Amino acid sequence: MEEIREEKVLYSAVQPSGSLTIGNYIGAIRNWVELQSRFTCFYAIADMHAITVRQEPALLRRRTLELAALYIACGVDPEKCTLYVQSNVPAHAELAWVLNTVTYVGEMERMTQFKDKSAKHAENVNMGLMDYPVLMAADILLYQAHLVPVGIDQRQHLEITRDIAIRFNNRYGETFRVPEAYILKEGAKITSLQDPLHKMSKSDENPNASVYLSDDKDTIMRKFKRAVTDSDNRIVASEEKPGVTNLLNIYASFKGCSVPEAEKTFEGKGYGDFKLAVGETVADALAPIQAEQKRLLADKGYLAGVLKKGAETASYTARKTLSKVFRKVGFYRGD
Ligand code: TRP
């Protein structure tokens, strides 16, 4: 069947901070793969956002490459989308500066993520942290994106992006497309293996709470063995059984089956066997991705080439918008 490709532009980015979990894989990475054949996608590794909290420079650089390799290993195809590193396209910083002048300090101070991160990093409430949403608006608006796939934690940032775009357009004339949220198909929410009422997080302090995409099989098996369940010994998904439900969701997501099908598979089985089977399934699914990521990371020339080409393609589109903006605000352009 012929692929249906809508000409809409879709923008997304991910920060190269912390190791990704299987929750990120199911909730985000897999979507990038699916969306790349339906839209004109720009996918960025947001290293400029990452430094709004302290990063070890060598580690940031390594994680940037690892993330690019991981996305490609998961099926993001640089031939089908534009994959690039944010800091390689100077237009992001340049547009953010202009957008700063149509953004109010008060509205930035009220952003939920700014308040949360300020509390968490009280010793480092830097201007970049407060400006984070403006840089994000610049990311999106540079590419005249129609759609931005957002989870609940980024909704407010998209709202402010829309506000900034509308405000700029009103003040200077039609310049930016006002982007819409692309509501993702309700995928399973993957929660912590230790506290299944809370989201699985890449920064959880409990090492058994999250399964990382880089975990080896032994580690994965150990974490699933220790996963919190309940004492009722029935393998069914229900609100009163968040631990078991989470394991069923994980199993179903990685097997590509439905939760009722997963329930059927484990009918009459005990929790011990169930946890082993979930662990095996996850480990088996991750093994080829990990191997491919490793192979790509060993081929630095290839990755560098992909990211260079990505940055060039992104720059071309970004520059067009930026020139328009510079003209609108009255910057002298030598002509
Ligand atoms: N702030 C996003 C996150 O942490 C990452 C991001 C940066 C982003 N720029 C973006 C997401 C533009 C969507 C669009 O998840």
Residues whose N, C-alpha, C, O or C-beta is under 5 A from the ligand:
A	BS01	LIG	Y11 S12 A13 V14 Q15 A46 H49 M136 D139
